[in-house]
Amino acid sequence: MVEVTYNAIEPVDPEEAPHYVQQGTTTYRRVNEPTANRHVATLFGKITLFRRGYRDIERESGEPMTFPLEVALGLIEGATPAFACEAARALAETGATQQTVLARLRREHGVEWGVKKLRDFSENVSAAMTPLQRDHQATRIVEWLRQAQAQGGSGKPVLGVGRDGITLCTRPHRFCEVATTGTITVYDRRGNRIGTVYLAYVPELGQQTMTDELTALIKEVLRQWEGPLPRLSYITDAGDSEVKYFRQVLRKMRHPVTGQPLEWHWIVDFYHASTRLHTMGVALFGEGREAIAWAKRMGKLLKKPNGVFRVLHAAAAMKAQRSMSRPAQKKFQTAYNYLRDRSPHMQYAKFKKLRLPIGSGVTEAACKTVFTQRLKLSGMTWSKPGAQTILNLRVILLSGLWEEVYAAALAKRPSLSVPTLALFSPNNHQKPRKHCA
């Protein structure tokens, strides 16, 4: 039924079809005899499509022939839009591999594709959807902010930003390099999470792409948001890239509309602070219940007003009472210095009072959901372009924006136009121009 319907769209008589069509700035002339594309993938299997081709009027240009019927049907690498949507989504899903996706397409749709075809197709879809990602993510975040603003509660809505690194095995040398993931989360007035959008990028020296895209997304959200400014929080561990991003970007950021400085609350993840408490406990008491009990008491104290200073004081007092080996002293001091140097960002009682999150669990979980569950399955290694193709699709899917972004990508695909008849009238003896009005 699909095959018959598609093949009935173009007229049988070539004279009933336009003699010229235009795509972009290039004009094409009709070829009268249709040719067959026997590998059009649909949700119901492959069909044969008889379509009439058009050649560039400047034959020496080397432009490939275009097929208006395929353009009108929106074929993507020989696949209908509906089938392309299913195939690309399957590639982005958790646990997917090339072979499982190919088997699924064969089992559910009767379409036999090879690995190269699947890769070319995924690159095409990713390239179409990725430029639209930022605008749609910003729009969704603004919707969440409106929802948070309308809900009850004593606090303000919170816009929480996070970023983290995760190793990824890359080809050709099978090095494990650090890739990056970023999140922007909206919390309501009670501190409950409403939703999260994701960013993810392959290993890159300096992680500049993540910095640029995360910053651009934050500014786009602030540009679109017209309500009262939400509280802005940056929740991470204290890694070098995360610290650098706060000091060089967020701390200096101004509102993109008003130009006013923005107040960011940089919060060091409570879990990472807690691991230092455990390290100090083991250094003081050795492995065992006593160290665990001490670390647990200090963890509760850390959440109280001026908690980090009270913990540091208690730890220093306990150190004076205990005898430790030199390696234990070194571990204790390293953990102690970590808390001391980052104490302004560990005011957890103050942060909780402002309804700010004190844990980077959303971003930590993103490393697992974005990368581990798709790109770090058994035996997987990646070229950086191949990994980025999948990451682009996956973050759109996980952000809950697949349908919107895919529809927008289809709407932006190239279209054909029929030049005016006057341009090619018998009285006009000039060769058809490449640039038509």
QUIZI-V300738 format. One record per residue. N is the residue number from 1. RES is the residue in one small letter. PHI is phi in whole degrees, 0 to 359 (NA if undefined). BURIAL is + if it has 24 or more other ideal C-beta (glycine too) atoms within 12 Angstrom, else -. Layout:
N;RES;PHI;BURIAL  N;RES;PHI;BURIAL
This chain:
1;m;NA;-  2;v;296;-  3;e;298;-  4;v;296;-  5;t;296;-  6;y;296;+  7;n;284;-  8;a;269;-  9;i;285;-  10;e;278;+  11;p;292;-  12;v;289;-  13;d;285;-  14;p;299;-  15;e;290;-  16;e;276;-  17;a;265;+  18;p;302;+  19;h;285;+  20;y;230;+  21;v;226;+  22;q;231;+  23;q;233;+  24;g;65;-  25;t;254;-  26;t;254;+  27;t;255;+  28;y;240;+  29;r;254;+  30;r;293;+  31;v;256;-  32;n;292;-  33;e;275;-  34;p;288;+  35;t;240;-  36;a;257;-  37;n;254;+  38;r;268;-  39;h;228;-  40;v;278;+  41;a;273;+  42;t;233;+  43;l;297;-  44;f;247;-  45;g;110;+  46;k;275;+  47;i;233;+  48;t;258;-  49;l;244;+  50;f;269;+  51;r;227;+  52;r;269;+  53;g;270;+  54;y;228;+  55;r;258;+  56;d;300;+  57;i;295;+  58;e;263;-  59;r;299;-  60;e;287;-  61;s;291;-  62;g;82;-  63;e;293;-  64;p;290;-  65;m;296;+  66;t;248;+  67;f;235;+  68;p;306;+  69;l;296;+  70;e;294;+  71;v;295;+  72;a;296;+  73;l;281;+  74;g;74;+  75;l;297;+  76;i;241;+  77;e;50;+  78;g;78;+  79;a;242;+  80;t;293;+  81;p;304;+  82;a;294;+  83;f;292;+  84;a;299;+  85;c;299;+  86;e;294;+  87;a;293;+  88;a;292;+  89;r;297;+  90;a;299;+  91;l;295;+  92;a;272;+  93;e;284;-  94;t;301;-  95;g;80;-  96;a;287;+  97;t;227;+  98;q;303;+  99;q;290;-  100;t;292;-  101;v;292;+  102;l;298;+  103;a;294;-  104;r;293;+  105;l;296;+  106;r;290;-  107;r;287;-  108;e;269;-  109;h;232;+  110;g;67;-  111;v;252;+  112;e;263;-  113;w;240;+  114;g;257;-  115;v;297;-  116;k;298;-  117;k;299;+  118;l;296;+  119;r;293;+  120;d;299;-  121;f;297;+  122;s;295;+  123;e;296;+  124;n;295;+  125;v;293;+  126;s;298;+  127;a;296;+  128;a;281;+  129;m;272;+  130;t;300;+  131;p;298;-  132;l;265;+  133;q;299;+  134;r;299;+  135;d;298;+  136;h;289;+  137;q;296;+  138;a;298;+  139;t;298;+  140;r;294;+  141;i;297;+  142;v;297;+  143;e;300;+  144;w;296;+  145;l;297;+  146;r;297;+  147;q;298;-  148;a;294;+  149;q;295;+  150;a;281;-  151;q;280;-  152;g;283;-  153;g;138;-  154;s;273;-  155;g;265;+  156;k;259;+  157;p;301;+  158;v;238;+  159;l;256;+  160;g;257;+  161;v;246;+  162;g;213;+  163;r;210;+  164;d;204;+  165;g;246;+  166;i;209;+  167;t;284;-  168;l;221;+  169;c;279;+  170;t;244;+  171;r;267;-  172;p;270;-  173;h;262;-  174;r;57;-  175;f;283;-  176;c;262;-  177;e;249;+  178;v;268;+  179;a;269;+  180;t;228;+  181;t;230;+  182;g;229;+  183;t;223;+  184;i;231;+  185;t;237;+  186;v;253;+  187;y;246;+  188;d;279;+  189;r;293;+  190;r;264;-  191;g;90;+  192;n;272;-  193;r;286;+  194;i;264;+  195;g;188;+  196;t;222;+  197;v;247;+  198;y;236;+  199;l;232;+  200;a;203;+  201;y;219;+  202;v;291;+  203;p;305;+  204;e;207;+  205;l;298;-  206;g;86;-  207;q;53;+  208;q;291;-  209;t;297;+  210;m;299;+  211;t;302;+  212;d;294;-  213;e;287;+  214;l;296;+  215;t;296;+  216;a;297;+  217;l;293;+  218;i;301;+  219;k;295;+  220;e;293;+  221;v;297;+  222;l;295;+  223;r;291;-  224;q;278;+  225;w;282;+  226;e;250;-  227;g;274;-  228;p;301;-  229;l;297;-  230;p;288;+  231;r;290;+  232;l;251;+  233;s;233;+  234;y;235;+  235;i;245;+  236;t;210;+  237;d;283;+  238;a;251;+  239;g;291;+  240;d;300;-  241;s;294;+  242;e;293;+  243;v;295;-  244;k;299;-  245;y;296;+  246;f;294;+  247;r;289;-  248;q;266;-  249;v;240;+  250;l;296;+  251;r;297;-  252;k;262;-  253;m;290;+  254;r;241;-  255;h;298;-  256;p;293;-  257;v;258;-  258;t;273;-  259;g;78;-  260;q;284;-  261;p;299;-  262;l;255;+  263;e;262;-  264;w;255;+  265;h;262;+  266;w;274;+  267;i;241;+  268;v;281;+  269;d;311;+  270;f;298;+  271;y;297;+  272;h;295;+  273;a;294;+  274;s;295;+  275;t;296;+  276;r;290;+  277;l;296;+  278;h;296;+  279;t;300;+  280;m;294;+  281;g;298;+  282;v;294;+  283;a;297;+  284;l;281;+  285;f;242;+  286;g;80;-  287;e;296;-  288;g;146;-  289;r;296;-  290;e;297;-  291;a;294;+  292;i;295;-  293;a;296;-  294;w;296;+  295;a;297;+  296;k;293;-  297;r;296;+  298;m;293;+  299;g;296;+  300;k;293;-  301;l;293;+  302;l;297;+  303;k;273;+  304;k;271;-  305;p;305;-  306;n;55;-  307;g;300;+  308;v;296;+  309;f;289;-  310;r;292;+  311;v;294;+  312;l;299;+  313;h;296;-  314;a;296;+  315;a;293;+  316;a;296;-  317;a;295;-  318;m;292;+  319;k;299;+  320;a;295;-  321;q;267;-  322;r;248;-  323;s;258;-  324;m;231;-  325;s;289;-  326;r;298;-  327;p;300;-  328;a;293;+  329;q;298;-  330;k;295;-  331;k;295;+  332;f;299;+  333;q;293;+  334;t;297;-  335;a;293;+  336;y;298;+  337;n;295;-  338;y;301;+  339;l;292;+  340;r;296;-  341;d;290;-  342;r;249;+  343;s;303;+  344;p;298;-  345;h;257;+  346;m;236;+  347;q;276;+  348;y;294;+  349;a;297;-  350;k;295;-  351;f;296;+  352;k;294;+  353;k;296;-  354;l;275;+  355;r;63;+  356;l;268;+  357;p;290;+  358;i;250;+  359;g;236;+  360;s;263;+  361;g;301;+  362;v;298;+  363;t;287;+  364;e;299;+  365;a;294;+  366;a;298;+  367;c;303;+  368;k;285;-  369;t;288;+  370;v;282;+  371;f;263;+  372;t;301;+  373;q;283;+  374;r;228;+  375;l;256;+  376;k;236;+  377;l;284;-  378;s;307;-  379;g;78;-  380;m;283;+  381;t;229;-  382;w;223;+  383;s;283;-  384;k;296;+  385;p;297;-  386;g;295;+  387;a;295;+  388;q;294;+  389;t;302;+  390;i;291;+  391;l;298;+  392;n;300;+  393;l;291;+  394;r;291;+  395;v;292;+  396;i;294;+  397;l;296;+  398;l;291;+  399;s;281;+  400;g;74;-  401;l;239;+  402;w;301;+  403;e;299;-  404;e;294;-  405;v;291;+  406;y;295;+  407;a;297;-  408;a;294;-  409;a;295;+  410;l;297;+  411;a;295;-  412;k;264;-  413;r;294;+  414;p;302;-  415;s;235;-  416;l;250;+  417;s;228;-  418;v;259;-  419;p;299;+  420;t;297;-  421;l;296;-  422;a;300;-  423;l;296;+  424;f;244;+  425;s;289;-  426;p;301;-  427;n;284;-  428;n;260;-  429;h;271;-  430;q;281;-  431;k;292;-  432;p;306;+  433;r;283;-  434;k;282;-  435;h;255;-  436;c;250;+  437;a;289;-
